[in-house]
Structures are given as structure tokens and as C-alpha cells.
Amino acid sequence: MPAIVLVGAQWGDEGKGKATDLLGTDVDLVVKFNGGNNAGHTVVIEGEDGTREKYALHLLPSGILTPSVTPVIGNGVVIDLEVLFQELDGLEARGVDTSKLVVSANAHVIAPYNRTLDKVTERFLGSRRIGTTGRGIGPTYADKMNRVGIRIQDLFDEGILRQKVEAALGFKNQVLVKIYNTRAVDVDLVVEELLGYVERLRPMVADSALVLEKALDAGQNVLLEAGQATLLDVDHGTYPFVTSSSATAGGACTGSGIPPTRVSRVIAILKAYTTRVGEGPFPTELFDDDGETLRKTGAEYGTTTGRPRRCGWMDTVIGRYATRINGVTDFVITKLDVLTGFDQVPVCVAYEVDGVRHDEMPVSQSDFHHAKPVYEMLDGWWEDISGCREFDELPAAAQRYVLRVEELIGARVSAIGVGPGRHEIIQRHPLLDA
């Protein structure tokens, strides 16, 4: 069977967790292939009695909430083991079975000194800060590329682990003490902390790429789930205001060990408006009452950090960019219900930079920083759409909005979120191959 890739089309927080949950009963394995606990998914599950339970997932794949799914943390992820087990304990306390979790032996570990470096570096940068979450993600990926990182498999050989920690801290302690004027990190304490997770971790660890190959050969459906999003990708995002991993469809292959020839479909999640957390350019950002309405109605606060998200109108220029970079076959538009109540809903169709119109993303980051949105005004609607389950049940203005966005982004809109609940969604086209 082919694999399916699920990515964010904007700056994250588009609702990938809900889309994964929508596919959950139809897929057999869900793989997180990049990032760490610097972002999160919120999934709302409705009980038979009408109650709703909200789950905030930071490091675990969203598929862990579906009993029939095997959740996999791929080799492209960086893992804070304390966070991993806190999250597992939290789910188990709520009755979720987490025993099927598979963790790649090749995934890298976020060591305590990487969290320290992340925080002091951001403070040192001051006004030039990137806006990281301070969770050690960037320094851990830097260690990976510098070939001084610690992998999950290293924890099972105390001698190798100690050698790697000593080698890393030989340099990093010099930086911490002499540049950042902070305390050196003790090698023994780091080794002791990491070894403390070994016995609980051991049953979860596997050659995840081999697990996925066998699953595909056996005819099972594999969903590859991105953390963050296209505009945060380290290569294709708004650099340097990006994450430290590959959050696009190409990263799904390197971060999981699945070859590109086995991927048949790329599903991108596009919020009905746009949000961003942290620093960096944002052409459609709103600083008025409309922006505050979007934030409050959409509950736009970070799943992991609690930070208020910057809010703005739909930007179809970055939507087209996401289509091109990822090879998107299907879009899922989420939170269409949040736009209910606006007389008119602007949609950004192009940018103006120094009097020149750009229909595609400017090549220069400086130009993108100065881009002014060119809006097309669409009629709004006032009807409650949360009960709609068919496209033609939507108000005419909401239908026109979706169809116009679909035309502008260059790929079909196959599903539309009309509320936070698990079943509050309209499916126009199947998201899995027949």
C-alpha cells in the first residue's frame, strides 16, 4: 500500500491533529517524522453522551488516540524523554492505551544542556531573537548535523553515552561559562538523568523504518504526520524565523525512512484564516478588532506554549506555495466556522512590494518582509455552520469562499472543518486511495 503525507500549509496550528484523527480509523500506522515538543496538536473527541474531551499532544503522534493505530516516532524527531513519559502518563491516566508506541532507535535525544543553550541564546540575541520555545530543539538538531548528537540507541550503552556527553560538554561548557556567563553542566548528572529512562524506554525502541516497510508490504495504510508547517520548514520556510527540521513532504521521507516512491498522496491543512506564533514576517496580520475576534473565536493560543497567536486573513499566495513545494493533492480547510459573523471576508490573492505585484512568494526574504497584501473581498455569512455535514448545507457565501480559495491555491479542497469536534467536518472527496 502507498503512504500518505499530512503537512501544514501555513505557519503551523492549522489543525493537523483533527485531520489525522479524521483519518484515524482508516490508517494502521501514524508516524511523526520531524520536530519535537516545540509544537502541539489539539484533538477534541466526543463521547457517546455528548461530552467532549480535549487532548493536547506535543510529542506523540495524533494517532495514539485511536486504539487500532500503531503510533510511531520516526528518526527525524528529537525527543525530550521527560516530556515523552509525562505525556504518556497523562494519557494513560485518562484511559488511553499507549502500549503500541514505537520509537525509532535513530531519533535524537534532547539533552538537558541543549535546553539550557536554547534559552540563554535567545536571551543573548535580544531583539534579534528567533522566537523559539526554549525547549532545546534547535541545539539538538545542530548537534545532529555536527555529528555530536545523542541518539536513542546510545542510551543502551553507558560507555558510549558517557563518551558522547563528555565530548559535547567539553565545548558547550566553554560556551556557557565564557560567553553566556552561566553555570557549567555536570557530565555525571546528564548521564544519570538519561540512563534513568532506559528500562521504560527499551520495549518501545525499534528499527522504525523496517517496521514501516513491513507494514506497507503487508497492505497497511501509513500516515506520515508533520510537526510545524511549510512556512516553518528550515529550507523552504521564512528563514531564519523557522523551525530546525524539514516540515514539508520531502521531510516525511528522510524523517521516517520511507522512500518517495511509496508516497501516493499529500494532504495539506489550511486554516480558513492565517495564524503565526513567534517572530517573522506575516503579510496579512491584523492589529485591529477583526484580528482579536479571530483570536478569541478561534481560541488561538499555543497548544504547547500558551502564547497568543498572531492572526490574519487567508493568504492564498502561501497556499499556492505550499501546493507547489509539497506536491499537494488534497487540502483540508479547518476552522471555517470561525469566519461566521463577518460581513465581508478578505482573501489575500497577491502581494505588492514597492509598487510591483507578486502573484507568487517573493524570492527575497526582504521583499516578503515588506509585502503588502492584495485583497479580494468575499461576502460573509451569519448562519451557524457547525451542524453542516454536506457541502451544499453550507450557506451560499461560505460555499463561494471555499470554492474561490480552492481555485486560488491550485488543488482540491477535500474536507472542511466546521467546528472543533471530531465529527464536525464536511468531506467532499475521499482522503485515502480506494
JOMOUR-V313022 format. One record per backbone hydrogen bond with DSSP energy under -1.0 kcal/mol. NH is the residue of the N-H (numbers start at 1). CO is the residue of the C=O. Records with the same first field share a line. If there is no record, write none. Layout:
NH->CO  CO
//
This chain:
3->262
4->222
5->265
6->224
7->267
9->269
19->15
20->16
21->17
22->18
23->19
26->23
28->221
29->221
30->70
31->223
32->72
33->225
41->57
43->55
45->53
47->51
50->47
53->45
55->43
57->41
64->61
65->62
66->63
69->66
70->28
72->30
73->102
74->32
76->255
77->74
78->35
79->108
84->80
85->81
86->82
87->83
88->84
89->85
90->86
91->87
92->88
93->89
95->92
96->91
101->98
102->71
103->204
104->73
105->206
107->104
108->77
109->150
110->79
114->111
115->111
116->112
117->113
118->114
119->115
120->116
121->117
122->118
123->119
124->120
125->121
126->122
128->125
129->126
140->136
141->137
142->138
143->139
144->140
145->141
146->142
148->143
152->107
153->105
154->151
155->152
156->153
157->154
161->157
162->158
163->159
164->160
165->161
166->162
167->163
168->164
169->165
170->166
172->168
173->169
175->171
176->172
177->173
178->174
179->175
180->175
182->176
190->186
191->187
192->188
193->189
194->190
195->191
196->192
197->194
198->195
201->197
202->198
204->201
206->103
208->206
211->207
212->208
213->209
214->210
215->211
216->212
217->213
218->214
219->216
220->215
223->29
224->4
225->31
226->6
230->8
231->10
232->229
233->230
234->245
237->233
238->231
239->237
241->238
242->240
243->232
254->250
255->251
257->253
262->259
263->260
264->3
265->3
267->5
268->330
269->7
270->332
272->334
274->312
276->310
285->282
286->311
292->288
293->289
294->290
295->291
296->292
297->293
298->294
300->295
301->299
302->307
306->302
309->300
310->276
312->274
313->284
316->348
319->315
320->316
321->317
322->318
323->319
324->320
325->321
326->322
327->323
328->323
329->266
330->266
331->412
332->268
333->415
334->270
336->417
338->335
339->336
340->337
341->381
342->339
345->378
347->376
348->314
349->374
350->374
351->358
352->372
353->356
356->353
358->351
368->364
369->365
370->366
371->368
372->352
374->350
376->347
378->345
380->343
388->385
393->390
394->391
399->395
400->396
401->397
402->398
403->399
404->400
405->401
406->402
407->403
408->404
409->405
410->406
414->331
415->331
416->426
417->333
418->424
424->421
425->423
426->416
428->414
429->414
//
